[in-house]
Amino acid sequence: MVTALGHISGGHFNPAVTLGFLVTRRIKPLLGLCYWAAQFSGAVAAALLLKWIYPDQVSDAAKLGAPTLNPQISPSAGFILEAVLTFFLVWVVFATAADPRGAFTVIAGFAIGLTIAADILIGGPLTGAAMNPGRALGPMLVQNQWAHGWIWFIGPFLGGALAALAYEMLYLSPILRPRPPGTPDSGVDEPRIRDSTL
């Protein structure tokens, strides 16, 4: 879906990704609020649709996919894990789609999808690997499953904002980005964004 709709909306399906774009001023606050309204309402609508499609014994048994914390880890560990998983995801989004030197037209959707798959393999058994506050809100609201709910809201928002700010400062900001070694003839010199403004 990111690849299919990236040219229309930037592929904003995740409120944590949208927050990353907001804190780095890559989208305007009003547009970010519109994206959040669409993301959260879409998640609730999807959960309601699943509740309508599946019989109660199926939807109630799986809680419509509401993320849950593995009893073998603490809430603080779950929070850190969700923040780290979302950090990886938003880092890849910025590296492939937000960075003009990234490969959006070629592999951005594939790289983002692989990151989500890796995150799910790592964090799925522990926290459900939501990485997306909207994905957590829909089933939590419809199934009324709020145990440790803060983990799937604060963790992804924090991880997403930190990843976006770190990538922006390290690779997109002309002030903080160090000059790479080498000369243009050596092939080691990398182009810098907005060099003309320095």
Secondary structure, DSSP 4 states (H G I P E B T S, - for coil): -HHHHHHHH-----HHHHHHHHHTTSS-HHHHHHHHHHHHHHHHHHHHHHHHHS-HHHHHHHGGG-----TTS-HHHHHHHHHHHHHHHHHHHIIIIISTTS-TTTTHHHHHHHHHHHHHHHHHHHH-----HHHHHHHHHHHT--TTTTHHHHHHHHHHHHHHHHHIIIII-TTTSPPPSS-GGGT-PPP-TTGGG-
